Amino acid sequence: MTDERLSPAKAADYIEREWRLRVSAETVRRWTVSGSVPAAREGGRVLIDPEDLHAIFDAPSATERND
């Protein structure tokens, strides 16, 4: 993992590398606006912590239950 925060474009690339999911930078930006992905805003820039992406994409889904 990386310690630096990512722009939406870099976050989209990171998602593709880590989880083999192709998303656009605009999709990542929309996720931050909706609150689905936490992001900081600094000087008009949107910055995403890779740890937040791991918390979302590594989490077991509701359909992966062990009954």
Backbone hydrogen bonds in HBPLUS format (Angstrom, degrees):
<---DONOR---> <-ACCEPTOR-->    atom                        ^
c    i                          cat <-CA-CA->   ^        H-A-AA   ^      H-
h    n   atom  resd res      DA  || num        DHA   H-A  angle D-A-AA Bond
n    s   type  num  typ     dist DA aas  dist angle  dist       angle   num
A0006-LEU N   A0048-ILE O   2.66 MM  42  4.88 166.1  1.68 140.4 142.8     1
A0048-ILE N   A0006-LEU O   2.71 MM  42  4.88 156.9  1.77 136.3 144.5     2
A0011-ALA N   A0007-SER O   2.75 MM   4  5.93 153.7  1.82 156.4 165.3     3
A0012-ALA N   A0008-PRO O   2.92 MM   4  6.09 151.1  2.01 142.8 149.6     4
A0013-ASP N   A0009-ALA O   3.13 MM   4  6.46 156.7  2.19 144.6 150.3     5
A0014-TYR N   A0010-LYS O   2.85 MM   4  6.05 153.8  1.92 145.1 153.0     6
A0015-ILE N   A0011-ALA O   2.85 MM   4  6.08 157.5  1.90 151.2 156.4     7
A0016-GLU N   A0012-ALA O   3.09 MM   4  6.33 155.3  2.15 143.8 150.3     8
A0017-ARG N   A0013-ASP O   2.95 MM   4  6.25 157.8  2.00 150.0 155.9     9
A0018-GLU N   A0014-TYR O   2.85 MM   4  5.99 171.4  1.86 157.9 160.3    10
A0019-TRP N   A0015-ILE O   2.89 MM   4  5.59 161.9  1.93 143.7 149.8    11
A0020-ARG N   A0016-GLU O   2.91 MM   4  4.34 129.5  2.17 117.4 123.8    12
A0028-VAL N   A0024-SER O   3.14 MM   4  6.53 160.7  2.18 149.4 153.8    13
A0029-ARG N   A0025-ALA O   2.88 MM   4  6.13 156.2  1.94 148.3 155.4    14
A0030-ARG N   A0026-GLU O   2.89 MM   4  6.15 155.1  1.95 146.1 152.4    15
A0031-TRP N   A0027-THR O   2.92 MM   4  6.23 152.1  2.00 148.6 156.5    16
A0032-THR N   A0028-VAL O   3.06 MM   4  6.42 147.4  2.17 145.9 154.3    17
A0033-VAL N   A0029-ARG O   3.02 MM   4  6.37 153.6  2.09 148.5 155.9    18
A0034-SER N   A0030-ARG O   2.92 MM   4  6.15 157.7  1.97 152.4 158.0    19
A0035-GLY N   A0031-TRP O   3.07 MM   4  6.08 121.8  2.42 132.5 146.5    20
A0036-SER N   A0031-TRP O   2.91 MM   5  5.03 123.0  2.24 155.0 158.4    21
A0037-VAL N   A0031-TRP O   3.24 MM   6  5.42 155.8  2.30 115.7 114.3    22
A0035-GLY N   A0032-THR O   3.23 MM   3  5.02 139.2  2.40  91.2 102.8    23
A0040-ALA N   A0047-LEU O   2.84 MM   7  5.17 160.8  1.88 157.5 157.9    24
A0047-LEU N   A0040-ALA O   2.80 MM   7  5.17 164.8  1.83 157.5 159.7    25
A0042-GLU N   A0045-ARG O   2.93 MM   3  5.18 150.1  2.02 141.9 149.9    26
A0045-ARG N   A0042-GLU O   2.94 MM   3  5.18 163.1  1.97 115.4 119.3    27
A0052-ASP N   A0049-ASP O   2.89 MM   3  5.46 134.8  2.10 115.7 126.9    28
A0053-LEU N   A0050-PRO O   3.05 MM   3  5.04 118.4  2.45  94.6 109.9    29
A0054-HIS N   A0050-PRO O   2.99 MM   4  6.38 155.5  2.05 151.9 158.5    30
A0055-ALA N   A0051-GLU O   2.94 MM   4  6.20 151.3  2.02 144.1 152.2    31
A0056-ILE N   A0052-ASP O   3.16 MM   4  6.37 143.4  2.30 139.8 148.5    32
A0056-ILE N   A0053-LEU O   3.17 MM   3  5.17 124.4  2.49  93.7 107.4    33
A0057-PHE N   A0053-LEU O   2.79 MM   4  5.97 174.1  1.80 165.7 164.2    34
A0058-ASP N   A0054-HIS O   2.86 MM   4  5.23 149.9  1.96 135.6 142.2    35
A0064-GLU N   A0061-SER O   3.09 MM   3  5.40 159.4  2.14 109.1 115.6    36
